Amino acid sequence: MKTIGFIGTGNMGSALARAAAASGRGDRLLLANRSPEKAQLLARELGGEAVDNRTAAREADYLFLGGKPHLLDGMLDGIRDVLLERQTRVVIVSMAAGWDLFRLNAALCGLPVVRIMPNIPAAVGAGIVLLTASEKVRVEEKEELKRILAASGLVSELEEPLLDAANGVTGCGPAFAALFIEALADGAVACGLPRAQAYRYAALMLKGSAELLLQSGDHPGVLKDRVCSPAGSTIQGVRKLEQSGFRAAVTDAVIATYEKKF
């Protein structure tokens, strides 16, 4: 049994802390946050301990860093000496976008570090957590980390060059999906459907379509063709989307997330 620590309990930090608590892999859960009250509330919910950053850095076997990318330098400055003075092993798990392993290794003086990119559906156990690790991380430590995060959804290990490309789909994709749901609902509202029903139907349609693709293993084009009857209404909607550059716009959105520099 391990001590699992989180520095930063915002949306993603708290979602992964809940997954860690549900995993049963830790005998202690340490929670630190810039707003101590937030850490205390989450600690009461999960049966953890609200601590400061340095305590989490000193005592955690797996230390999750949930700070915003532009704040991570300052966070590390405040705990680096504690980490380097430790006599016991620690695996540091960063979820800061834009901080690749090279940068993390330099900032953490070669300590074992894992980079993860979770997405917001992890909050309901339906997320995707992308993972890549430095050479200092042992195979058994990666496997244990996957077990700690399993309750958040799919945990998928990738080599780093692919992680940022995948994150444009998994990490940024929920925002794109939400825009699509909102646009679908707006169209239905324009045709007379009450908004609450429009949002619910659009969200369930997207969920069901995704599940159908996952279970069937079919190419997405196969599902599209099955719905597009000859001389039907769906093919006319597809025609309008194509006229507006729908697929090109989505592709460009993913590429833009990949090209973003921090």
Secondary structure, DSSP 8 states (H G I E B T S, - for coil): -EEEEEE--SHHHHHHHHHHHHHT-EEEEEEE-SSHHHHHHHHHHHT-EE--HHHHHHH-SEEEE---GGGHHHHHHHHHHHHHH-SS--EEEE--TT--HHHHHHHTTT--EEEEEE-GGGGGT-EEEEEEE-TTS-HHHHHHHHHHHGGGEEEEE--HHHHHHHHHHHTSHHHHHHHHHHHHHHHHHHTT--HHHHHHHHHHHHHHHHHHHHHH---HHHHHHHH--TT-HHHHHHHHHHHTTHHHHHHHHHHHHHH---
